[in-house]
Amino acid sequence: MLSRVHRAKQVAVQARLLHAPTRMFSSVWSDPVQARVTLPAPAFSGMAWADKQFKKISLADYAGKYVVLFFYPLDFTFVCPTEICAFNDAAAGFKETNCELIACSVDSHFTHMEYTKKPRTEGGLGEMQIPMLSDLTKSISKDYGVLTPDGAISFRGTFIIDKSGILRHSSVNDLPVGRNPHETLRLVQAFQHVDEHGEVCPANWAPGKKAMDANHSSTKTQSFWKEELAK
C-alpha cells in the first residue's frame, strides 16, 4: 500500500504536471522515434496488472490479432480514469473484431494494482478487463514518441497495430483532452475492412456503409462520388 505522505506528494506532482501547458516545458526530448505508420510497430514487453495478477506481457503475445496500445499520463489523476474506464467498457466490442486493448503509463505495475482497488465513484478504476502495462523506464513511451518534452510523463497516444505487427494508425493528444474509444474502434474496423476487401474507406465510414476503390475510373468510386458527395 502507498503511504499517505507518498500519495500526497504524488498527487501534488501529478496536479502540477497535468495542469501545466506543455509550452512551459523547457527541454526537448531528442531520442529518435521508432513508431512509424506502415512500418513494424516497436516491440515492447513489461510487467502489467492483468486478470487480477502481475503478468509480463509483450507485443509478440498478440501475434495474429489487432492491438490498440493507448498511453495515458498518470494513475490517480483526472481525465485518465474517464478514458481508461471508457476503453475498458468498450473492450467487448474490440474483442469481437479480434482486437485487444492495452493501457500503458509510466507508473509501476504496483501503482496500477492500487488504482484498480479504488472505486470509480472516487476517481479510481475498479475491476479491469484490460491489461495495464507499466513503462517505468519510459522506454516504450520513447519508442512510440509520446513522452512530454521534459520526459516526465506520456501524452495521450493511441496506436493501432494490425495482426501482422504493422503500425496502421497513430495519434497523440495533449494532456487536457480525453479520447473517444468508439472512434478508435471505428478505425480498427475500417483498417480490417481494407485488409479483407482491398477497398478504401471514405470519411465517416462505418461497418455496413459503402467503400470505394482506389481508382478514379472504378464504377464503385464514381458511384460513391455521385451518391454521397452530391448530398
C-alpha positions as CSV (number, residue, x, y, z in Angstrom):
1,M,0.0,0.0,0.0
2,L,1.2,3.5,-0.7
3,S,1.7,5.7,2.4
4,R,-0.4,8.8,2.8
5,V,2.7,11.0,2.6
6,H,3.8,9.4,-0.6
7,R,0.3,9.6,-2.1
8,A,0.1,13.3,-1.2
9,K,3.4,14.0,-2.8
10,Q,2.4,12.0,-5.9
11,V,-0.9,13.8,-6.3
12,A,0.8,17.2,-5.9
13,V,3.3,16.3,-8.7
14,Q,0.5,15.0,-10.9
15,A,-1.6,18.1,-10.5
16,R,1.4,20.3,-11.4
17,L,2.3,18.3,-14.5
18,L,-1.2,17.8,-15.8
19,H,-2.3,21.4,-15.2
20,A,0.7,23.0,-16.8
21,P,0.5,23.8,-20.6
22,T,3.1,21.8,-22.5
23,R,4.6,25.0,-23.8
24,M,6.0,25.6,-20.3
25,F,8.4,22.6,-20.7
26,S,11.8,23.9,-21.5
27,S,13.7,20.9,-22.5
28,V,13.2,18.8,-25.7
29,W,13.4,15.0,-25.9
30,S,15.8,14.3,-28.7
31,D,15.8,10.5,-29.0
32,P,14.6,9.2,-32.4
33,V,11.0,7.9,-32.5
34,Q,10.8,4.4,-33.9
35,A,7.0,4.2,-34.4
36,R,6.1,5.0,-38.0
37,V,2.8,4.2,-39.7
38,T,3.2,1.4,-42.3
39,L,6.3,0.1,-40.6
40,P,6.6,-2.7,-38.0
41,A,5.4,-1.4,-34.6
42,P,8.2,-1.1,-32.0
43,A,8.4,-4.3,-29.9
44,F,7.7,-4.0,-26.3
45,S,7.4,-6.1,-23.1
46,G,6.9,-5.3,-19.5
47,M,5.1,-6.1,-16.3
48,A,1.4,-5.4,-16.3
49,W,-1.6,-5.7,-13.9
50,A,-3.8,-8.0,-15.8
51,D,-6.5,-10.5,-14.8
52,K,-6.0,-9.5,-11.2
53,Q,-2.4,-10.5,-11.1
54,F,1.0,-9.3,-12.1
55,K,1.9,-10.6,-15.5
56,K,4.7,-10.0,-18.1
57,I,3.2,-9.2,-21.5
58,S,4.7,-8.3,-24.8
59,L,3.5,-7.3,-28.3
60,A,4.6,-10.7,-29.5
61,D,1.9,-12.3,-27.3
62,Y,-0.7,-10.7,-29.6
63,A,0.5,-12.0,-32.9
64,G,-2.4,-12.6,-35.3
65,K,-4.6,-10.0,-33.6
66,Y,-5.1,-6.3,-33.9
67,V,-3.9,-4.3,-30.9
68,V,-4.8,-0.9,-29.6
69,L,-2.0,0.4,-27.4
70,F,-3.0,3.6,-25.7
71,F,-0.8,5.7,-23.4
72,Y,-2.1,8.0,-20.7
73,P,-0.2,10.4,-18.4
74,L,-0.6,9.0,-14.8
75,D,-2.6,6.9,-12.5
76,F,-4.7,8.7,-9.8
77,T,-5.4,11.8,-11.9
78,F,-8.4,13.4,-13.5
79,V,-9.1,12.8,-17.2
80,C,-7.2,9.4,-17.2
81,P,-9.8,7.4,-15.2
82,T,-12.5,8.6,-17.6
83,E,-10.5,7.3,-20.6
84,I,-9.4,4.1,-19.1
85,C,-12.9,3.2,-17.9
86,A,-14.3,4.1,-21.3
87,F,-11.9,1.9,-23.1
88,N,-12.4,-0.9,-20.6
89,D,-16.2,-0.7,-21.0
90,A,-15.8,-0.9,-24.8
91,A,-13.4,-3.9,-24.6
92,A,-16.1,-6.4,-25.6
93,G,-16.7,-4.6,-28.9
94,F,-12.9,-4.6,-29.7
95,K,-12.7,-8.3,-28.9
96,E,-15.5,-9.0,-31.4
97,T,-13.2,-7.6,-34.1
98,N,-10.2,-9.7,-32.9
99,C,-8.6,-6.7,-31.3
100,E,-7.1,-6.4,-27.9
101,L,-6.6,-3.2,-25.8
102,I,-3.5,-2.4,-23.7
103,A,-3.3,0.6,-21.4
104,C,0.1,2.0,-20.7
105,S,1.7,4.7,-18.4
106,V,4.9,5.4,-16.7
107,D,3.5,4.2,-13.4
108,S,4.7,0.9,-11.8
109,H,2.5,-2.2,-12.0
110,F,2.1,-1.9,-8.2
111,T,0.5,1.5,-8.7
112,H,-1.7,0.1,-11.4
113,M,-2.9,-2.5,-9.0
114,E,-3.7,0.1,-6.3
115,Y,-5.6,2.2,-8.9
116,T,-8.0,-0.7,-9.6
117,K,-8.7,-1.0,-5.9
118,K,-10.1,2.5,-5.8
119,P,-13.8,2.6,-6.9
120,R,-14.9,4.6,-9.9
121,T,-17.0,6.9,-7.7
122,E,-13.8,8.1,-6.0
123,G,-11.8,8.6,-9.2
124,G,-10.4,5.0,-9.4
125,L,-10.9,2.3,-11.9
126,G,-12.5,-0.6,-10.1
127,E,-12.2,-4.1,-11.7
128,M,-10.5,-4.0,-15.1
129,Q,-10.8,-6.3,-18.2
130,I,-7.8,-4.9,-20.0
131,P,-4.1,-5.1,-19.0
132,M,-2.4,-2.1,-17.6
133,L,1.2,-2.1,-18.7
134,S,4.0,-0.4,-16.7
135,D,6.5,1.7,-18.6
136,L,8.5,2.7,-15.5
137,T,11.7,3.0,-17.5
138,K,9.9,5.1,-20.2
139,S,11.5,3.0,-22.9
140,I,8.1,2.1,-24.6
141,S,7.0,5.8,-24.4
142,K,10.3,6.8,-26.0
143,D,9.9,4.3,-28.8
144,Y,6.4,5.4,-29.6
145,G,7.3,9.1,-29.3
146,V,4.7,10.1,-26.7
147,L,6.9,11.5,-23.8
148,T,6.3,15.1,-22.9
149,P,9.2,17.4,-23.9
150,D,10.7,17.2,-20.4
151,G,10.5,13.4,-20.5
152,A,8.4,13.2,-17.3
153,I,5.1,11.5,-18.4
154,S,3.4,10.3,-21.6
155,F,0.9,12.2,-23.7
156,R,-2.4,10.5,-24.6
157,G,-1.1,8.5,-27.6
158,T,-3.2,5.9,-29.4
159,F,-1.6,3.3,-31.7
160,I,-3.4,0.7,-33.8
161,I,-1.2,-2.3,-34.7
162,D,-2.5,-4.9,-37.2
163,K,-2.3,-8.7,-36.9
164,S,1.0,-8.7,-38.8
165,G,2.5,-6.2,-36.3
166,I,2.4,-3.2,-38.7
167,L,1.5,0.2,-37.2
168,R,-1.6,1.4,-39.1
169,H,-2.6,4.4,-37.0
170,S,-1.0,6.8,-34.5
171,S,-2.4,9.9,-32.8
172,V,-1.4,12.0,-29.8
173,N,-3.5,14.3,-27.7
174,D,-2.2,17.0,-25.4
175,L,-2.8,16.3,-21.7
176,P,-6.1,18.1,-21.1
177,V,-8.3,16.3,-23.6
178,G,-9.5,12.7,-23.5
179,R,-10.3,10.3,-26.3
180,N,-13.3,8.5,-27.7
181,P,-12.9,4.7,-27.8
182,H,-15.8,4.4,-30.3
183,E,-13.8,6.4,-32.8
184,T,-10.8,4.1,-32.2
185,L,-13.0,1.1,-32.7
186,R,-14.3,2.6,-36.0
187,L,-10.7,3.0,-37.2
188,V,-9.9,-0.6,-36.3
189,Q,-13.0,-1.8,-38.2
190,A,-12.0,0.4,-41.2
191,F,-8.5,-1.0,-41.4
192,Q,-9.8,-4.5,-41.2
193,H,-12.3,-3.8,-44.0
194,V,-9.4,-2.6,-46.1
195,D,-7.4,-5.7,-45.2
196,E,-10.3,-8.0,-46.2
197,H,-11.7,-6.3,-49.2
198,G,-8.9,-4.2,-50.7
199,E,-11.1,-1.1,-50.8
200,V,-10.5,2.3,-49.3
201,C,-12.8,3.9,-46.6
202,P,-14.1,7.4,-47.0
203,A,-14.7,9.9,-44.3
204,N,-17.1,8.8,-41.6
205,W,-17.1,5.2,-42.9
206,A,-18.6,2.6,-40.6
207,P,-19.4,-1.1,-41.0
208,G,-22.2,-1.5,-43.4
209,K,-21.5,1.7,-45.3
210,K,-20.2,1.9,-48.8
211,A,-16.4,2.0,-49.5
212,M,-14.5,2.8,-52.7
213,D,-11.8,1.5,-54.9
214,A,-8.5,3.5,-55.1
215,N,-9.2,4.0,-58.8
216,H,-10.7,7.1,-60.5
217,S,-12.2,5.0,-63.3
218,S,-13.9,2.5,-60.9
219,T,-17.6,2.3,-61.2
220,K,-17.8,1.8,-57.5
221,T,-15.8,5.0,-56.8
222,Q,-17.7,7.1,-59.3
223,S,-21.0,5.9,-58.0
224,F,-19.9,6.9,-54.4
225,W,-19.0,10.4,-55.5
226,K,-22.3,10.9,-57.3
227,E,-24.4,9.5,-54.4
228,E,-22.5,10.7,-51.4
229,L,-20.6,13.8,-52.3
230,A,-23.5,15.4,-54.1
231,K,-25.6,15.5,-50.9
